[in-house]
């Protein structure tokens, strides 16, 4: 099997974080995300991107995060192998769990109010890159 690209790894793990939230991630995916977070903790720009992903469900942070992960993987072969192995495990073991979670979420009733400004951050291109997302039109009261 060919190694996963940095973009593929981030699209998978960030898509899972946005869809499920960090606390609900399956074990292998959570371990992959924590490994990436820990490795990039000394990079201020990467830390801002990670916070945006976790707190604001912002998939547009992937391009900001990718170069930092790429440099770390290129400069440390052991880290690269660890990330590749974790990505393989996460994609193989957790893909079905994540798909089931997404399917259940799509059938759920949405309760509450979402401010329209927060929804404007998403566009069709971004959404298609991270997986299945629901688009909700919200009118301001």
C-alpha positions as CSV (number, residue, x, y, z in Angstrom):
1,X,0.0,0.0,0.0
2,X,1.3,3.4,-0.9
3,X,1.7,6.0,1.9
4,X,-1.1,8.5,2.4
5,X,-0.4,12.1,1.5
6,X,-0.5,14.7,4.1
7,X,-3.6,16.2,2.5
8,X,-5.4,12.8,2.6
9,X,-4.5,12.3,6.3
10,X,-5.7,15.8,7.3
11,X,-8.9,15.5,5.2
12,X,-9.8,12.3,6.9
13,X,-8.9,13.3,10.5
14,X,-10.2,16.9,10.3
15,X,-13.4,15.7,8.6
16,X,-13.9,13.3,11.6
17,X,-13.1,16.0,14.1
18,X,-15.6,18.4,12.5
19,X,-18.3,15.7,12.1
20,X,-18.0,14.0,15.5
21,X,-16.1,16.4,17.8
22,X,-12.8,15.4,19.4
23,X,-14.5,13.7,22.4
24,X,-16.5,11.4,20.2
25,X,-13.7,10.3,17.8
26,X,-13.1,6.5,17.5
27,X,-9.9,5.4,19.3
28,X,-7.5,5.1,16.3
29,X,-8.7,8.4,14.8
30,X,-8.4,10.2,18.2
31,X,-4.9,8.8,18.6
32,X,-3.9,10.1,15.1
33,X,-5.4,13.6,15.9
34,X,-3.6,13.8,19.3
35,X,-0.3,12.7,17.7
36,X,-0.6,15.5,15.1
37,X,-1.7,18.1,17.7
38,X,1.1,17.2,20.1
39,X,3.8,17.4,17.4
40,X,2.6,20.8,16.2
41,X,2.1,22.3,19.6
42,X,5.1,24.6,19.3
43,X,4.0,26.1,16.0
44,X,1.8,29.1,16.7
45,X,0.1,29.2,13.3
46,X,-0.6,25.5,13.5
47,X,-2.0,25.9,17.0
48,X,-4.4,28.6,15.8
49,X,-5.5,26.3,12.9
50,X,-6.1,23.4,15.3
51,X,-8.1,25.6,17.6
52,X,-10.2,26.8,14.6
53,X,-10.9,23.2,13.6
54,X,-11.8,22.0,17.0
55,X,-13.8,25.1,18.3
56,X,-15.3,26.4,15.1
57,X,-15.5,23.4,12.8
58,X,-13.4,25.2,10.2
59,X,-12.2,22.9,7.4
60,X,-10.6,25.8,5.6
61,X,-7.7,25.4,8.1
62,X,-6.5,22.3,6.4
63,X,-4.3,24.2,3.9
64,X,-2.8,26.2,6.8
65,X,-2.0,23.0,8.8
66,X,-0.7,20.8,6.0
67,X,2.7,22.5,5.5
68,X,3.6,22.2,9.2
69,X,2.7,18.5,9.2
70,X,4.5,17.9,5.9
71,X,7.7,19.5,7.3
72,X,7.6,17.4,10.4
73,X,7.0,14.2,8.5
74,X,9.8,15.0,6.0
75,X,12.3,15.9,8.8
76,X,11.6,12.9,11.1
77,X,11.2,9.5,9.5
78,X,10.1,7.9,12.7
79,X,7.3,10.4,13.1
80,X,6.3,10.0,9.5
81,X,6.1,6.2,9.9
82,X,4.0,6.7,13.1
83,X,1.6,9.0,11.4
84,X,1.3,6.7,8.4
85,X,0.6,3.7,10.6
86,X,-2.0,5.6,12.7
87,X,-3.6,6.9,9.5
88,X,-3.8,3.4,8.1
89,X,-5.3,2.1,11.3
90,X,-7.8,5.0,11.6
91,X,-9.0,4.8,8.1
92,X,-9.3,1.0,8.2
93,X,-10.8,0.6,11.7
94,X,-12.8,3.8,12.1
95,X,-14.2,4.6,8.7
96,X,-17.3,2.5,9.3
97,X,-17.9,4.0,12.7
98,X,-17.5,7.5,11.3
99,X,-19.9,6.7,8.4
100,X,-22.5,5.3,10.9
101,X,-22.1,8.5,13.0
102,X,-22.6,10.7,10.0
103,X,-25.6,8.7,8.8
104,X,-27.2,9.0,12.2
105,X,-26.5,12.7,12.3
106,X,-28.2,13.2,9.0
107,X,-31.4,11.5,10.2
108,X,-31.4,13.5,13.5
109,X,-33.7,16.5,14.1
110,X,-31.7,19.7,14.6
111,X,-32.7,21.5,17.8
112,X,-31.6,25.0,18.7
113,X,-30.6,28.1,16.8
114,X,-27.5,28.7,14.7
115,X,-26.4,32.3,13.9
116,X,-26.2,32.8,10.1
117,X,-22.7,34.4,10.3
118,X,-21.2,31.0,11.4
119,X,-22.7,29.2,8.4
120,X,-21.3,31.6,5.9
121,X,-17.8,30.1,6.5
122,X,-18.7,27.0,4.4
123,X,-18.8,26.6,0.7
124,X,-19.6,23.7,-1.6
125,X,-16.0,23.1,-2.5
126,X,-14.8,22.9,1.1
127,X,-17.7,20.7,2.1
128,X,-17.1,18.2,-0.7
129,X,-13.5,17.9,0.4
130,X,-14.3,16.8,4.0
131,X,-17.2,14.5,3.4
132,X,-20.9,14.6,4.0
133,X,-22.3,17.7,5.5
134,X,-25.8,19.1,5.9
135,X,-26.5,22.6,4.5
136,X,-29.0,24.5,6.5
137,X,-30.4,27.9,5.4
138,X,-31.0,30.1,8.4
139,X,-33.0,33.3,8.5
140,X,-32.0,35.9,11.1
141,X,-34.9,36.7,13.4
